[in-house]
Amino acid sequence: MRDIIRMIVVLGVLAAASGVLLAGVKSGTAAKIEYQQLKFVKGPAIKKIL
């Protein structure tokens, strides 16, 4: 019983750590992704329309 609880706790800690890491990567790259979307996707589309 004790081993099961320990495994659950370890899995929970690993899941929380990976979630925090993923959130950090997303917030760190959000500005660059937005810039590239404007430059390579929306910009040419607007120029094509106008």
N, C-alpha and C positions, 0 to 999 in steps of 0.2 A: 504494500500500500504506500509506503514511504517513497519507494522508487517511482511510482506513478506520479505522485505529487511533485517530486523533483523534476521529472521529465516535463511535466506541464509548465512548471515555473521556468525552466530553461528555454523551452519553446516560446513561451510568452515573452521572455527577455529578448530572445533573438528576433522575434517578430516586431517587437517595439523598436529595437535598434535599427532594423532594416527599414522600418517605416519612417523613422526620424532621418535616416540617411537619404532615403528617396525624396522626402519633403525638402531637404536641404539642396539636393541636386536640382529639383524642379525650380525652387525659388532662385537658385544661382544662375540657371540658364534661361529663365523666363524672358529677360530683357533681350538677350541675344536671339532667341527664337522669334520674338515679336519683330525685331529689326529685320531679320531675314525674311519673314513672311511679307513685310511691307515692301522690301526691296525686290524680291524675286517672284512674288505671286501677285500681290495687289497692285504694285507699281506698274508692271507691264500690262496688266488688265485695264487699268485706268488709261494708260497711254494708247492702248488699242482702241478703246471706246472713243476717246477724244481725238 
